[in-house]
């Protein structure tokens, strides 16, 4: 899990153009200034590319926070 968080730190910092971002499980879009619908799509695309995975629409709409994203990455990369 720590490796995933470390890789997400880099993605979030690039996408949201903020080198001070530190990914936390409870983090939501409300916690990041530049997190809007467009940057959300860019972040999801970057995550899919970084981890070599694809999310289904149903998975994306059920995510409530970064912890949910981390769990989905763990599931998709362990199979």
C-alpha positions as CSV (number, residue, x, y, z in Angstrom):
1,X,0.0,0.0,0.0
2,X,2.8,2.4,0.8
3,X,4.2,2.0,-2.8
4,X,0.8,2.9,-4.2
5,X,0.6,6.0,-2.0
6,X,4.1,7.0,-3.0
7,X,3.2,6.7,-6.7
8,X,-0.1,8.5,-6.2
9,X,1.8,11.4,-4.5
10,X,3.7,12.0,-7.8
11,X,0.6,11.8,-9.9
12,X,-1.4,14.1,-7.7
13,X,1.5,16.6,-7.5
14,X,1.8,16.7,-11.3
15,X,-2.0,16.7,-12.1
16,X,-2.9,19.3,-9.5
17,X,0.3,21.3,-9.9
18,X,1.0,21.3,-6.2
19,X,4.3,19.9,-4.8
20,X,3.0,20.0,-1.3
21,X,0.3,17.4,-1.8
22,X,0.6,14.4,0.4
23,X,-2.0,11.7,-0.4
24,X,-4.1,10.5,2.5
25,X,-6.8,7.8,2.5
26,X,-9.4,10.2,3.8
27,X,-8.5,12.9,1.1
28,X,-11.3,14.1,-1.2
29,X,-11.7,16.6,-3.9
30,X,-12.6,19.2,-1.3
31,X,-9.1,18.9,0.1
32,X,-7.3,19.9,-3.1
33,X,-7.6,23.4,-4.5
34,X,-7.3,22.5,-8.2
35,X,-9.4,19.3,-8.1
36,X,-12.3,19.9,-10.4
37,X,-14.0,17.7,-13.0
38,X,-11.4,18.2,-15.7
39,X,-8.4,17.6,-13.4
40,X,-10.3,14.5,-12.0
41,X,-10.4,13.0,-15.5
42,X,-6.7,13.8,-15.9
43,X,-5.9,12.2,-12.5
44,X,-7.8,9.0,-13.3
45,X,-6.2,8.7,-16.7
46,X,-2.7,9.2,-15.1
47,X,-3.5,6.6,-12.5
48,X,-4.6,4.1,-15.1
49,X,-1.5,4.7,-17.2
50,X,0.9,4.5,-14.2
51,X,-0.6,1.3,-12.8
52,X,-1.5,-0.3,-16.2
53,X,-5.2,-0.7,-15.2
54,X,-8.6,0.5,-16.4
55,X,-11.5,1.6,-14.2
56,X,-15.1,0.9,-15.0
57,X,-17.5,3.8,-14.8
58,X,-19.4,2.0,-12.0
59,X,-16.1,1.9,-10.0
60,X,-15.4,5.5,-10.5
61,X,-18.8,6.8,-9.4
62,X,-18.7,4.7,-6.2
63,X,-15.3,6.2,-5.0
64,X,-15.8,8.5,-2.0
65,X,-12.2,9.3,-1.2
66,X,-8.6,8.5,-2.1
67,X,-8.8,5.4,0.2
68,X,-11.4,3.9,-2.2
69,X,-9.0,4.6,-5.1
70,X,-6.1,2.9,-3.3
71,X,-8.2,-0.2,-2.5
72,X,-9.3,-0.4,-6.2
73,X,-5.7,-0.1,-7.4
74,X,-4.7,-2.8,-4.9
75,X,-7.4,-5.1,-6.2
76,X,-6.7,-4.5,-9.9
77,X,-2.9,-4.8,-9.6
78,X,-3.0,-8.0,-7.5
79,X,-4.8,-10.1,-10.1
